[in-house]
Amino acid sequence: MRQRVKVLSLVLAPFVVLFFSLSLGSTGYVGISDLAHYMWEEVQRLFGKELARATTDIETILWQVRLPRILLTFMVGAALAVSGGVLQAIFRNPIVDPFSLGISSGAAFGAALSMLIPLIPINLSAFLFGVVAVTITYFVSYAGARTSMITMVLAGMIITGVFTAFLTVLQYLSDPYKLQAIVQWTMGNLHTASWDKVQTAFIPIIGGLLAIAAFRWKLNLLALGDQEAMAVGINPRNIKFIIVGLATMITASAVASVGMISLFGLIVPHISRILFGPNNQIGVFANMSIGGTFLLLIDDFSRAVMPFEIPVGVFTMILGAPLFIYLMRKNAVNWNA
């Protein structure tokens, strides 16, 4: 019964938070009572009742300003959480995430480079440099037939530092207008969300998430080790290549859409494992739901706590660091939780 309640909460929680987020705005216009009244009128129209249409302002705020931001935020949160979860499972390392492996910094450099020199689309540039970063990290930490947990983290830190330095060079070479856009984007901003960004991110993120979900049962075998996976007829190298490629694709698409959001891909997988255990068959879906819902709540907080909007990446770092320290102190950051 308890497990059923948890699974049911995974399904219902995103819709509850989505409704709450639709009613939240910096101006206080179109609050929760206005939204409930508007939705009730729409339901009545579905059953043929003739009612006067809502004002254009309300529909514009709900469908052109808030909804695309909510959908983009949920997709990005789900992408970062799932990416972190599968990377931790594949590399059998509880402190691996897209940021620590250099994927986020590589994608950030690629996106910024495309902003400065628009020769190729931002998403494609972010993906290519994300792949370059994680490839370098893997080969630097590769020793014999396996990768060392410590050397992988150290290699990821080095590659992250290198691409961060490259990003700083781009900022130095940028004109003031592009510099302002790049700096705001590196802090993780969602205020520029639009239907165009939702459409651009939808195919790579949703497609990547569905593909990872199809491989979720193989993640359990990879988490046991290469020898155990080969014993049941799984080629671990090919599966790792595919899944790491998918994780890089959804991470790069998320970074290209909203910028860098630190620590999120590290924290959420641990929360999912604490609540649902290490089984990746449910863990993938748990990361989707918890990641999207959690980032929505953080974004709601970032919009409501101050009269002006604070970048969501700032809050993920402020909230994520103490939470990770708490989990570490409680010995929850391990493979026995």
C-alpha positions in Angstrom: 0.0 0.0 0.0 2.8 2.4 0.9 4.5 1.8 -2.4 1.3 2.4 -4.3 0.9 5.8 -2.5 4.4 6.8 -3.5 3.8 5.8 -7.2 0.4 7.6 -7.2 2.1 10.7 -5.8 4.6 10.6 -8.7 1.7 10.9 -11.1 -0.4 13.5 -9.2 2.3 15.8 -7.7 3.3 17.3 -11.1 -0.3 18.2 -12.0 -0.9 19.8 -8.6 2.3 21.9 -8.8 1.6 22.8 -12.4 -1.8 24.2 -11.4 -0.3 26.1 -8.5 2.5 27.5 -10.8 -0.1 28.7 -13.3 -1.7 30.8 -10.6 1.7 32.4 -9.5 3.0 35.6 -11.0 5.2 38.5 -10.0 2.3 40.9 -10.3 -0.3 38.9 -8.4 -2.6 39.2 -11.4 -4.5 36.0 -12.2 -4.2 34.3 -8.8 -5.4 30.9 -7.8 -9.1 32.0 -7.5 -9.0 33.6 -10.9 -7.4 30.5 -12.4 -9.9 28.2 -10.8 -12.8 30.3 -12.0 -11.3 30.4 -15.5 -10.8 26.6 -15.6 -14.3 26.0 -14.4 -15.7 28.1 -17.1 -13.6 26.2 -19.7 -15.0 22.9 -18.4 -18.6 24.3 -18.7 -17.9 25.3 -22.3 -16.8 21.7 -23.1 -20.3 20.6 -22.1 -21.9 23.2 -24.4 -22.7 26.0 -22.0 -22.5 29.4 -23.6 -20.4 31.8 -21.5 -18.6 35.0 -22.2 -14.9 34.6 -23.0 -12.3 35.6 -20.5 -10.4 38.7 -21.1 -7.5 38.6 -23.5 -5.1 39.6 -20.8 -5.9 36.5 -18.7 -5.6 34.1 -21.6 -2.3 35.8 -22.7 -0.8 35.6 -19.3 -1.8 31.9 -18.8 -1.1 30.5 -22.2 1.6 32.7 -23.7 3.6 33.6 -20.6 3.2 31.1 -17.7 2.4 27.8 -19.5 5.5 27.7 -21.8 7.7 28.6 -18.8 6.1 25.8 -16.7 6.5 23.2 -19.4 10.1 24.2 -20.2 11.0 24.2 -16.5 9.5 20.7 -16.0 11.3 19.3 -19.1 14.6 20.7 -18.0 14.2 19.5 -14.4 13.3 16.0 -15.6 16.2 16.0 -18.1 18.9 17.0 -15.5 17.5 14.6 -12.9 17.3 11.6 -15.2 20.7 12.4 -16.7 22.3 12.5 -13.3 20.6 9.2 -12.2 21.6 7.2 -15.3 25.2 8.5 -15.1 25.4 7.5 -11.4 24.1 4.0 -12.3 26.4 3.5 -15.3 29.6 4.7 -13.7 28.6 3.2 -10.3 29.6 6.6 -8.7 27.1 8.3 -6.3 28.7 11.8 -6.8 28.7 11.8 -10.6 26.3 14.2 -12.4 26.3 16.1 -15.7 28.2 19.0 -14.1 30.9 16.9 -12.5 31.6 15.0 -15.7 32.0 18.3 -17.6 28.9 17.8 -19.8 27.2 21.0 -18.4 30.3 23.2 -18.7 31.1 21.8 -22.2 27.5 22.4 -23.3 27.6 25.9 -21.8 30.7 26.7 -23.7 29.2 25.4 -26.9 26.0 27.3 -26.5 27.9 30.5 -25.6 30.2 30.0 -28.6 27.1 29.7 -30.9 25.7 33.0 -29.3 28.9 34.8 -30.1 29.6 33.2 -33.5 26.2 32.0 -34.9 27.5 29.5 -37.4 25.5 26.5 -36.1 22.4 26.2 -34.0 22.8 26.7 -30.2 21.4 23.2 -29.4 23.7 21.4 -31.8 26.7 23.4 -30.6 25.9 22.6 -27.0 25.4 18.9 -27.7 28.7 18.6 -29.7 30.8 20.3 -27.0 29.0 18.3 -24.3 30.0 15.1 -26.0 33.6 16.4 -26.3 33.7 17.1 -22.6 32.3 13.8 -21.4 34.5 11.9 -23.9 37.7 13.6 -22.6 36.6 13.0 -19.0 36.1 9.3 -19.7 39.3 8.7 -21.5 41.4 10.7 -18.9 39.9 8.5 -16.1 40.1 5.3 -18.1 42.6 2.8 -16.7 42.8 -0.6 -18.2 39.4 -2.3 -18.3 37.6 0.1 -15.9 37.3 3.6 -14.7 38.3 4.7 -11.2 35.6 6.6 -9.2 38.2 9.1 -7.9 40.0 9.7 -11.1 36.7 10.2 -12.9 35.6 12.9 -10.5 39.0 14.6 -10.6 39.0 14.4 -14.4 35.5 15.9 -14.5 36.6 18.7 -12.3 39.6 19.5 -14.5 37.5 19.4 -17.7 34.8 21.5 -16.1 37.5 24.0 -15.1 39.0 24.1 -18.6 35.6 24.7 -20.3 34.7 27.3 -17.7 37.9 29.1 -18.5 37.0 28.9 -22.2 33.6 30.3 -21.4 35.3 33.2 -19.5 37.4 34.0 -22.5 34.2 34.2 -24.7 32.7 36.6 -22.1 35.9 38.7 -22.3 35.7 38.8 -26.1 31.9 39.6 -26.2 30.4 43.0 -26.8 28.4 44.4 -23.8 25.1 43.2 -25.2 26.1 39.6 -25.8 28.1 39.6 -22.6 25.0 40.5 -20.6 23.0 37.7 -22.3 25.8 35.1 -21.7 26.2 36.0 -18.0 22.5 35.9 -17.3 22.2 32.6 -19.2 25.1 31.0 -17.2 23.1 31.6 -14.0 20.2 29.6 -15.2 17.4 31.8 -16.4 13.8 30.8 -17.2 12.3 34.2 -17.7 13.0 34.0 -21.5 10.9 30.9 -21.8 8.6 30.8 -24.9 6.8 28.4 -27.1 9.6 28.5 -29.5 12.1 27.3 -26.9 9.6 24.6 -25.8 9.3 23.4 -29.3 13.1 23.4 -29.8 13.7 21.5 -26.6 10.8 19.1 -26.8 12.0 16.6 -29.4 15.6 16.0 -28.0 14.5 16.1 -24.3 11.3 14.0 -24.5 12.8 11.7 -27.1 15.9 11.2 -25.0 13.8 10.6 -21.9 11.7 8.0 -23.6 14.8 6.3 -25.1 16.4 6.1 -21.6 13.1 4.7 -20.2 13.3 1.9 -22.8 16.8 1.0 -21.5 15.9 1.4 -17.8 16.0 -2.4 -17.0 19.5 -2.6 -18.4 20.7 0.1 -16.1 20.2 -2.3 -13.2 22.6 -4.7 -14.9 25.2 -2.0 -15.6 25.0 -0.9 -12.0 26.1 -4.4 -10.9 29.3 -4.1 -13.0 30.6 -5.0 -16.5 31.3 -8.6 -15.7 27.8 -9.3 -14.4 26.3 -7.5 -17.4 28.3 -9.6 -19.8 27.3 -12.8 -17.9 23.6 -12.2 -19.0 24.5 -11.4 -22.6 24.6 -7.6 -22.3 27.4 -5.7 -24.1 28.2 -3.0 -21.5 30.4 -0.9 -23.7 27.7 -0.4 -26.4 24.9 0.2 -23.9 27.0 2.7 -22.0 27.8 4.5 -25.2 24.2 4.8 -26.1 22.9 5.9 -22.7 25.8 8.4 -22.1 25.0 9.8 -25.6 21.3 10.1 -24.6 22.2 11.7 -21.3 24.5 14.2 -23.0 21.8 15.0 -25.5 19.1 15.8 -23.0 21.6 17.7 -20.7 22.9 19.8 -23.6 19.4 20.6 -24.7 18.5 21.7 -21.2 21.6 23.8 -20.9 21.0 25.4 -24.3 17.4 26.2 -23.4 17.8 27.8 -19.9 21.5 27.9 -19.1 23.5 26.2 -16.4 21.6 24.8 -13.3 24.2 23.5 -10.9 23.8 20.6 -8.4 20.3 19.7 -9.6 21.4 16.6 -11.5 23.3 15.4 -8.4 20.7 16.0 -5.7 17.5 14.7 -7.2 18.7 11.1 -8.0 19.7 10.7 -4.4 16.2 11.9 -3.3 14.6 9.4 -5.7 16.8 6.5 -4.4 16.0 7.4 -0.8 12.2 7.3 -1.6 12.1 4.5 -4.1 15.3 2.5 -3.7 18.0 1.7 -6.2 15.8 0.0 -8.8 16.3 2.0 -12.0 13.1 0.6 -13.5 11.1 2.9 -11.3 14.0 5.3 -10.6 14.0 6.7 -14.1 10.3 7.7 -13.8 10.8 8.9 -10.3 13.6 11.2 -11.4 11.4 12.5 -14.2 8.5 13.4 -11.8 10.6 14.6 -8.9 13.1 16.5 -11.0 10.4 18.3 -13.0 8.3 19.0 -9.9 11.2 20.1 -7.7 12.5 22.6 -10.3 9.0 24.0 -10.8 8.8 24.6 -7.1 12.2 26.3 -7.0 11.3 28.4 -10.0 8.0 29.4 -8.2 10.0 30.4 -5.2 12.5 32.4 -7.2 9.7 34.4 -8.8 7.8 35.0 -5.5 10.5 35.6 -2.9 11.6 39.0 -4.2 9.9 41.9 -6.1 12.4 41.1 -8.9 13.2 37.7 -10.3 16.3 35.8 -9.1 17.9 33.3 -11.6 16.9 29.8 -10.8 20.5 28.5 -10.9 21.3 30.6 -7.9 18.6 28.9 -5.9 19.5 25.4 -6.9 23.0 26.0 -5.6 21.8 27.7 -2.4 19.2 25.0 -1.7 21.1 22.1 -3.1 24.4 22.4 -1.2 22.9 22.3 2.3 20.6 19.4 1.2 23.5 17.4 -0.1 25.5 18.1 3.0 22.5 16.8 5.1 22.2 13.7 3.0 26.0 13.1 3.3 25.9 13.5 7.0 23.0 11.1 7.3 25.0 8.6 5.2 22.3 8.6 2.6 24.7 9.4 -0.3 25.8 5.8 -1.0 24.6 2.7 -2.7 23.0 1.1 0.4 20.3 3.8 1.0 
